[in-house]
Amino acid sequence: MKYEMLNRTNKEKKIMRFTRSISFVLTVVAGAAPLAVTCAAEYPERPITIIIPYPPGGATHIVTAAVAREMEKSLGQPLRLDHKAGRDGMIALEAAGKAAPDGYTLMAGNPTTNAVNPVVRRRQLPFDYAQAIAPITVMSEIPNLFLVAANFPAANFKEFIAYVKQNPGKVKFGAPGIGAGEHLNGLVFGKAAGLDMPFQRHEGGALEALRDLMDGKFQWAMVNAASSAALIKEGKIRALAVSGGRRVPAYPDVPTIDESGYKGIFSNAWQALFAPGGTPKEIIDKLHRAVVAAVESPAVREEFAKRSIIAVTSRSPAAFAADLKADIAQKEKIVAETGIAVE
């Protein structure tokens, strides 16, 4: 009887200790959720840095700067642009993927940096792209113009096709590197049109492409309308066609490539905002709302309209992630069909 009482007491003590432990764990867990919500509610408490993959002056800079100025009003903190140009956007991508997932380091990206690079340069990445980068939202779309130098013999897109067929191997197209979006699309276009057009690399983004085009390093290139508008106005380059299914109001006489018979090959270039993977959902959602409000503001829409930039945002971070996944899958298909080596 004495042994039974002692044994029961020991059991009761164990049960009490176990109960206290469970209670403690539940208290910690219960306290953690409000803490996470509180942190997100207070975010941001200091300036935010947005990494830009290209030098100042290009489309990514133009779009991000305009959106960031308006985001500062709703977030109540400065948004600083940090240009990390080089290696076709890989320097910026690696910096973003390695940054702390706290919402204070973001990245502005485009199809090359965030759809092509994860495919053709995935072996160079020191992390799993899908885990390291979190999509937030698209900020804009920009039509790409099919550009030639002012002295190019062809006066329109139809004449361009005829000229290249008459001069096989003599008309080069420019792109920022093997596997870049412009390179992949150029290969697909050449195959579809039956054209022999060598590829010529240019260093950097749109501004470098325009410089090399005027210098005769190559004879045509697809460059976004925002970056090329000034040179077109000055008569230094000419637009023979425009990407997508709609003509650009600033160039009403320039036909789309779709209506010229090569539908779906050249699409508009999107500009988007990303965060490091693992950034709390509450912060991602707050940034999404801030971008949407910024893009819908009269100041940004006016700025975009002047540069032929289309104001558009993603329905949600999840919707953008799904669209991006599909875009990456399409790039993988093109890489497989063209036989480009994955680096």
C-alpha positions in Angstrom: 0.0 0.0 0.0 2.8 2.3 0.9 4.6 1.4 -2.4 1.4 2.1 -4.4 1.0 5.5 -2.8 4.6 6.4 -3.5 4.3 5.1 -7.1 1.1 7.1 -7.6 2.8 10.2 -6.2 5.7 9.9 -8.6 3.3 9.4 -11.5 1.4 12.5 -10.5 4.6 14.5 -10.3 5.6 13.3 -13.8 2.2 14.2 -15.1 2.4 17.6 -13.4 5.8 18.3 -14.9 4.6 17.1 -18.4 1.6 19.4 -18.1 3.7 22.4 -17.1 6.0 21.7 -20.1 3.2 21.5 -22.5 1.7 24.7 -21.0 5.0 26.4 -21.4 5.4 25.4 -25.1 1.8 26.5 -25.9 2.5 29.8 -24.2 5.6 30.3 -26.3 3.9 29.4 -29.5 0.9 31.5 -28.7 3.1 34.4 -28.0 5.1 34.0 -31.2 2.2 34.5 -33.5 1.3 37.9 -32.2 5.0 38.8 -32.2 5.3 38.0 -35.9 2.1 40.0 -36.7 3.4 42.9 -34.6 6.8 42.9 -36.4 5.0 42.9 -39.8 2.6 45.6 -38.6 5.6 47.8 -37.5 7.5 47.1 -40.8 9.3 49.1 -42.0 11.2 50.7 -39.2 14.3 51.8 -41.2 15.2 52.5 -44.9 14.7 49.8 -47.5 17.3 49.0 -50.2 16.2 47.9 -53.7 19.0 46.2 -55.7 19.0 47.2 -59.4 20.8 44.7 -61.8 21.8 47.4 -64.3 23.5 50.8 -64.4 21.4 54.0 -63.8 19.3 55.3 -66.7 17.9 52.0 -68.1 14.3 50.8 -68.0 14.7 48.9 -64.7 16.0 52.0 -63.0 13.4 54.3 -64.5 10.5 52.1 -63.4 11.8 51.3 -60.0 12.7 54.9 -59.2 9.2 56.1 -60.1 7.5 53.4 -58.1 9.9 53.7 -55.1 9.2 57.4 -54.8 5.5 56.7 -54.3 6.1 53.7 -52.0 7.9 55.9 -49.6 4.7 57.8 -49.0 2.7 54.7 -47.9 5.6 52.9 -46.1 7.0 56.0 -44.3 10.6 55.1 -44.9 13.2 56.0 -47.6 13.7 53.5 -50.4 17.3 53.5 -51.7 18.4 52.1 -55.1 21.6 50.1 -55.1 23.0 49.4 -58.6 24.8 46.1 -58.8 25.4 45.7 -62.5 27.3 42.9 -64.2 27.2 39.3 -65.4 23.8 39.7 -67.0 22.1 40.5 -63.7 23.7 37.6 -61.8 25.5 39.8 -59.3 22.3 41.4 -58.3 20.4 38.1 -58.2 23.1 36.5 -56.0 23.1 39.5 -53.6 19.3 39.4 -53.3 19.2 35.6 -52.7 21.8 35.9 -49.9 20.2 38.9 -48.2 18.4 38.6 -44.8 14.7 37.8 -45.3 13.5 40.7 -43.3 12.0 43.0 -46.0 14.9 45.5 -45.9 16.7 44.3 -49.0 14.6 43.8 -52.2 15.5 43.4 -55.9 14.0 44.8 -59.1 14.1 42.2 -61.9 13.0 41.5 -65.4 12.6 38.4 -67.7 16.4 38.0 -68.1 17.3 38.2 -64.5 14.5 36.3 -63.0 13.2 33.9 -65.8 16.2 33.3 -68.0 19.1 33.3 -65.5 17.5 30.6 -63.3 17.4 28.4 -66.4 20.6 29.0 -68.4 22.8 30.0 -65.5 21.4 27.9 -62.7 24.7 26.1 -62.1 26.3 29.5 -61.3 23.7 30.2 -58.6 24.9 29.4 -55.1 21.4 28.6 -54.0 18.1 27.1 -55.2 16.4 29.9 -57.0 12.9 28.8 -56.1 13.8 28.8 -52.4 16.0 31.9 -52.4 13.9 34.4 -54.3 10.3 35.4 -53.4 8.2 37.1 -56.1 6.2 40.2 -54.9 4.6 41.8 -58.0 5.0 43.0 -61.5 5.4 46.8 -61.6 5.1 47.5 -65.3 5.3 46.1 -68.8 7.4 47.8 -71.5 7.0 47.2 -75.2 10.2 46.1 -76.9 11.1 47.8 -80.2 12.7 46.0 -83.2 15.4 48.6 -83.8 17.9 49.2 -86.6 20.4 52.1 -87.1 19.3 55.1 -89.0 21.3 54.1 -92.1 20.0 50.5 -92.4 18.8 49.8 -96.0 15.4 48.4 -95.1 12.6 51.0 -94.6 10.2 48.6 -92.8 9.9 45.2 -91.3 8.9 43.4 -94.5 11.9 44.9 -96.3 14.1 43.9 -93.4 13.1 40.2 -93.9 13.8 40.5 -97.6 17.1 42.2 -97.1 18.4 39.5 -94.7 17.4 36.7 -97.0 19.3 38.4 -99.8 22.3 38.8 -97.5 22.6 35.6 -95.4 25.1 35.8 -92.5 25.7 39.5 -92.9 23.1 40.9 -90.6 23.9 40.4 -86.9 21.5 40.8 -84.0 22.6 42.0 -80.5 21.8 40.6 -77.1 23.5 40.9 -73.7 24.7 37.3 -73.7 24.2 33.7 -74.7 20.9 32.5 -73.1 19.6 36.1 -72.5 16.0 36.6 -73.3 17.0 38.7 -76.4 19.3 35.9 -77.5 16.7 33.2 -77.2 14.0 35.2 -78.9 16.4 36.1 -81.7 17.2 32.5 -82.4 13.5 31.5 -82.4 12.7 34.4 -84.7 15.5 33.5 -87.1 14.4 29.9 -87.3 10.7 30.9 -87.8 11.5 33.4 -90.6 14.2 31.2 -92.2 16.9 33.8 -91.7 20.7 33.4 -91.3 21.6 36.0 -88.6 24.7 35.6 -86.5 24.5 36.6 -82.8 26.7 39.4 -81.4 27.0 40.0 -77.7 26.9 43.4 -76.1 28.0 44.2 -72.6 25.3 45.5 -70.2 21.7 46.5 -70.7 19.6 48.6 -73.0 21.9 51.6 -73.1 24.9 49.5 -74.1 22.8 47.8 -76.8 21.7 51.2 -78.3 25.3 52.4 -78.3 26.6 49.3 -80.1 23.7 49.4 -82.5 24.6 52.9 -83.6 28.3 52.0 -83.8 27.5 49.1 -86.2 28.6 46.3 -83.9 25.4 44.6 -85.0 22.5 45.6 -87.3 19.4 45.0 -85.2 18.3 44.5 -81.6 15.2 44.4 -79.5 15.3 47.2 -76.9 12.6 48.5 -74.6 10.7 51.6 -75.7 11.5 53.5 -72.5 15.3 53.4 -73.1 15.2 54.0 -76.9 12.7 56.8 -77.2 15.2 59.7 -77.1 17.4 58.2 -79.8 14.4 57.5 -82.0 13.3 61.1 -81.6 16.8 62.3 -82.6 16.7 60.1 -85.7 19.7 58.1 -84.7 17.8 54.8 -84.7 14.6 53.5 -86.3 11.8 51.2 -85.1 10.6 48.7 -87.6 8.3 46.7 -85.4 7.1 46.4 -81.8 6.5 43.5 -79.5 3.2 42.2 -78.3 -0.3 42.4 -79.9 -0.9 46.2 -79.7 0.8 49.1 -81.4 2.4 51.7 -79.2 0.6 55.1 -79.1 3.9 56.9 -79.5 4.6 55.0 -82.7 1.2 54.5 -84.4 2.8 53.7 -87.8 5.1 51.0 -86.4 3.4 47.5 -86.8 3.5 44.8 -84.2 5.6 41.7 -84.9 2.5 39.7 -84.2 0.6 41.3 -87.1 3.7 41.0 -89.3 3.4 37.2 -89.1 5.6 36.1 -86.2 3.1 36.0 -83.4 4.2 35.3 -79.8 8.0 35.4 -80.4 8.7 38.8 -79.0 6.8 39.8 -75.9 6.7 42.9 -73.7 9.4 43.1 -71.0 8.1 43.2 -67.5 9.7 44.9 -64.5 9.0 43.3 -61.1 9.9 43.5 -57.4 11.3 40.5 -55.5 12.4 39.7 -51.9 14.7 37.1 -50.4 13.1 33.7 -49.9 11.7 33.2 -46.4 10.5 36.8 -46.0 7.4 36.7 -43.9 4.1 36.6 -45.9 2.8 39.6 -43.9 5.7 41.7 -45.2 5.4 40.4 -48.8 1.7 41.3 -48.7 2.4 44.8 -47.3 5.0 45.4 -50.1 2.6 44.2 -52.7 -0.1 46.6 -51.5 2.5 49.5 -51.5 3.5 48.7 -55.1 -0.1 48.5 -56.3 -0.9 51.9 -54.7 2.2 53.4 -56.2 1.5 52.2 -59.7 -2.1 53.4 -59.5 -1.0 56.8 -58.4 -1.4 59.7 -60.9 2.3 60.6 -60.7 3.5 57.2 -61.7 0.9 56.7 -64.4 1.9 60.1 -65.9 5.6 59.2 -65.8 5.0 55.8 -67.4 2.7 57.2 -70.1 5.5 59.7 -71.2 7.8 56.7 -71.7 5.4 54.2 -73.4 5.5 52.1 -70.2 2.4 50.1 -69.4 1.2 50.4 -65.8 0.3 46.9 -64.6 0.6 44.9 -61.3 0.1 41.3 -60.3 -3.2 40.3 -58.6 -1.3 38.8 -55.7 2.3 37.6 -54.9 1.0 34.0 -55.4 -0.5 34.9 -58.8 2.8 36.4 -59.9 4.7 33.4 -58.6 2.5 31.1 -60.8 3.0 33.3 -63.8 6.8 33.4 -63.3 6.9 29.6 -62.9 5.2 29.3 -66.3 7.6 31.8 -67.8 10.6 29.8 -66.6 9.1 26.6 -68.0 8.7 28.3 -71.4 12.4 29.4 -71.2 13.4 25.8 -70.4 11.6 24.6 -73.5 13.3 27.2 -75.7 16.7 26.3 -74.3 16.1 22.6 -75.0 14.9 23.3 -78.5 17.8 25.6 -79.4 20.5 23.4 -77.7 22.0 26.2 -75.7 24.4 25.0 -73.0 23.3 25.5 -69.4 26.1 27.2 -67.5 
